[in-house]
Amino acid sequence: MADVLLVEDDSGIRSALIRGLAEHGHVVAAVATGAEAITSLSAHRPEVIVLDLGLPDIDGANVLSMSRVLNSAPVIVATARDDEREVVRILDAGADDYLVKPFSVAQLDARIRAVLRRTQAAEPEDATVVVGQLRLDPIGRTAHLGTDEITLTRKEFDLLHTLMLRPGEVVSRQRLLSEVWQLPWGGADRTVDVHLSWLRRKLGETAADPRYLISVRGVGVKLVDPDAAGAAGDAP
């Protein structure tokens, strides 16, 4: 499963892909224009971008170029343009895959899983992660705050690891449910809030006075280095 940014101007196709990808376990944010895509990429870091070329405001090829500046996520171009020279041009411009309409959600899901395998193979997640005074060793399953070891349950450890891999990024509760608990789309997010409360206690903070775990009301939570920037957010 992946956090997907879908850029598609056709409302019918967009709705069908959102529904279908969610059924395959993906978390989908969808926009209809190139400008909206650039705005989204400036604020968030999806794992995969699915990009239509025929957008109403900015040509998808230009969005592709700008996305490479803003984000390192693999890009799957999904378009009705099937001219071979166009396919080659877009792949040369930096697209990771090219899917010609019409296609099934199953095909798109398979392409998403394939590009993720390629990119994640080069980015192992078993290395020690450090954010501020927090240090997490995924292999030894140990966590330290400064020189003090923190005793975490399995889910607390997995939750903290997931957030530390994306420092400064607001991670939705739904994505945390999917990645940490393997719960389907639509699961109750109180599970996340309860575990965040336990985790905060072990980090020596509270929702009202956070340091590392900053909640963004109605969206999710982000992990920050409190010594690097002024971190503020809305407690749940």
N, C-alpha and C positions, 0 to 999 in steps of 0.2 A: 504494500500500500504506500501511497505517496501523497505529498501535498502538491497539488496541481494547480497552476494558473492556466485557465482556458481563455483564449482570446478568440472570440467568434461573434460576428455581427448578426448572423441569422438566428433569430430568437427561437425558432423551432428546433434547429440543430443544437443550439446552445442548451436548451432545456433537456433535450434527449440525452446529450452527452453528460450533463451534470447528473442526471438521474442514473444513467448507466454506469458511469465511473464510480458513483457513490455505492452502487450495488456491488461493485468489485472491490470495495474497501478503501477507495481513495477519498481524500478530503479536497474538495474542489472550490476554488474561488474563480468566478467567471466575470469577464468584462466584454463589452461590445465594440470598443474602439481602441485604436492605437494609443491615444492620449491616456485613456484609462489604464491601459497595460503599463505604460511608462510610470504613471503615478503609483500603481500597485507595486511595481518592481523597486521603486525608490523607497518604499516603506516596508516591504516584506521580502522574504527569501524563499520562494517555492522550490521544491525539489525538481520539478519538471515543468516546462512551459509547452503548452499545445497551442500553436499559432496558425491562424488563418492568414493568408496573404491578402485577400480581397477585402480590406477594411475600408470603412467609409471616409476616414479622415487622413490616415497615414498609411502608405503602402507597407504591407507586412514585412517586406525585405528591409525597410528602414527601421521598423520596430525590432527586427532581428539584430541589426547592427547595434542599436542602442541598448538592447538587452544584454549584449556581450560586455558592455561597459558597466552596467549596473549589477549584473548577476552572473554567476558561473553555472547556473542550472542548465542541464541539457535542454535543447529546443527540438520539439517534433513539429515540423510544418505539416499542417493538415489543410489541404486546399483542393480546389477543382482544377487548378492549373496542372496539366499533365504533359506539357511540352518538354521533351528531353533536355533541350538547352536550358530551359528554366529550372528544371530539377538540378542539373549540374551547377548552375549559377548559385542557387540557394544553398546547396551543400557546400560549395566552395566558400560561400559567405559566412559559414559557421554553423549551419543547421546540423543537428546530430542524426536526424532521420526525416523522411519525407513520405507522407501518406496522402494518396490521391482519393478525393471523394468520388463516389460514396464508399464508405467503409463501415464496418460494424464496430460496436463498442468493444467486442472481444479482440478485434484486431488492434485497436488503439491501446487497450490494456496490455496486450502482449508487447507492443512497441515500447510502452512506458517501462515495463519490467525489464526489457532488454537494455534500454539506455541506462537504467539505474544500475544494472549489473555491471555494465562497462565502467561507469563513473565511480561506483562504490568500490570496485575492485582496486582502484588506485587510491582510495581514501579509507584505509582501515580505521575502525572506530574502537580499537583495543588499546590505543596509546593513552598514557596518563593525560588527563585534562586538568588545566589550571585556570581558574578565574579568580583574580584577586588573591585572597588568603585561602580560598577553597582549592583542594587538590583531590582528584578522584582517580583511582587506579582500577580500571574495569577488569583487568586480569586477576588481580589479588582481591577484588571486591572490597577495597578499603577506601575510606574517605577521611580527610583531615581538614580542619579549620585552623590555620596556623600550624602550631606544633601538636594540637590536640586531635586525637582520633575521635571520629564521630561514629557511634553505633547506629546503623541503619537497617531497617527491614529490607527484604528483597525489593518490594515495590517502591519504597522510599529511595533506595539506591538507584533503581531504574528510572524513576521520575527525575531525580537530581541529574543523572547522567544525560538524559534526553535534553534537559534544559541547558546544561553546561556545554553541550555540543553546538548550541545556537545562542551564544552570549549576545544579549542586547536585542534579541528577536522576540516579538510577542508570539507565543505559541498557543494556539487555541485549545480549549479544554477538550474539544472533540478529537483533535489530533493526539493529545496526550492519552485519551481513552483508547484510541486506536493503536498507538505505538507501545504504550506501557501495559495496558490491560487487555489488548486485543478485543475490545468490545466494538460492536457494529455501530454504524452511523445512527444517531438518535438515542444512544445510551444516556443514562442519567449522569450529570456531571458533578453531583454531590460527592461522588467517589474521589474526584480530583481535589475538590476543596478540602475534604477531610484529610487526605494525605499531605496536602500543602500545609495545613495547620500543624500536623505532626512534624513535618520537615522544618517549618519555621521555628518550632520550639527547640529543636535540636541544633539549629543554627544561631540560637540566642536572639531571635527577633519575633515580632508579632505582625499581624496584618495591619494593625494601626501604626506600627513603627517599623517598617520593613528596611532591610539593608540589601540583601541579595535578591529576594523574591518579590518582584513588583507586580501586583495585579492591575490589569487594565479592565475596568468594568465592562461587562458584556462581551469581552473578546477573549481574554486568556491571561497568561502570566509570562513575564520575562525574567531572566536571571541576569544580573548586572554585577559589575565590579564597583562596589560602593566607593572605593578610593579613587576611581578613574573619572567619575562624573557624578553630578547630582542626580540621583535616581528618585523619581516621584511617580506615584500611580494611585489608582483607586482600589481600595481594599474591597474584597468581595462581601 
